Amino acid sequence: MKKTFNIMITILSIWFVCGFTLKYIYNDSSPRRYSDVQMAEVYVKDHPKLKATWKQLDDGRIRIKPRKGKPLYLKDGVITSK
């Protein structure tokens, strides 16, 4: 019983060491974070049919206003209609 337990602990230890080593090697060291301004620019660029413009408001939100229709608001990476 004790020998089986020791073998199991050894195997799990090796498994975790190998897993965390591979995670460290293949991890992208620079996380990709985009600001709201970059998101607004990309949104306007990717939707040319809207002919939209964007403006940063005083409260930190970004208003994306298409030529026709209601404006969208972007705050912390989330687009809302209000």
RABEL-V57185 format. One record per residue. N is the residue number from 1. RES is the residue in one small letter. D_LAST is the distance of its C-alpha to the last C-alpha in Angstrom with 1 decimal. Layout:
N&RES&D_LAST ; N&RES&D_LAST
This chain:
1&m&64.0 ; 2&k&63.7 ; 3&k&64.2 ; 4&t&61.5 ; 5&f&59.0 ; 6&n&59.8 ; 7&i&59.4 ; 8&m&56.0 ; 9&i&54.8 ; 10&t&56.2 ; 11&i&54.4 ; 12&l&51.1 ; 13&s&51.5 ; 14&i&52.3 ; 15&w&49.3 ; 16&f&46.9 ; 17&v&48.5 ; 18&c&48.3 ; 19&g&44.7 ; 20&f&43.5 ; 21&t&45.6 ; 22&l&44.2 ; 23&k&40.6 ; 24&y&41.4 ; 25&i&43.1 ; 26&y&40.4 ; 27&n&37.3 ; 28&d&35.3 ; 29&s&35.8 ; 30&s&32.8 ; 31&p&29.5 ; 32&r&27.0 ; 33&r&24.0 ; 34&y&21.7 ; 35&s&19.7 ; 36&d&16.1 ; 37&v&17.9 ; 38&q&20.2 ; 39&m&17.5 ; 40&a&15.8 ; 41&e&19.4 ; 42&v&20.3 ; 43&y&17.3 ; 44&v&18.2 ; 45&k&21.8 ; 46&d&21.6 ; 47&h&19.9 ; 48&p&22.2 ; 49&k&21.9 ; 50&l&18.4 ; 51&k&19.9 ; 52&a&16.8 ; 53&t&16.7 ; 54&w&14.9 ; 55&k&14.9 ; 56&q&14.6 ; 57&l&13.1 ; 58&d&15.2 ; 59&d&13.2 ; 60&g&13.7 ; 61&r&10.5 ; 62&i&11.2 ; 63&r&9.7 ; 64&i&11.3 ; 65&k&12.2 ; 66&p&14.5 ; 67&r&17.3 ; 68&k&16.4 ; 69&g&13.2 ; 70&k&9.5 ; 71&p&8.3 ; 72&l&7.0 ; 73&y&6.4 ; 74&l&9.4 ; 75&k&10.6 ; 76&d&13.9 ; 77&g&14.3 ; 78&v&11.2 ; 79&i&9.0 ; 80&t&5.6 ; 81&s&3.8 ; 82&k&0.0
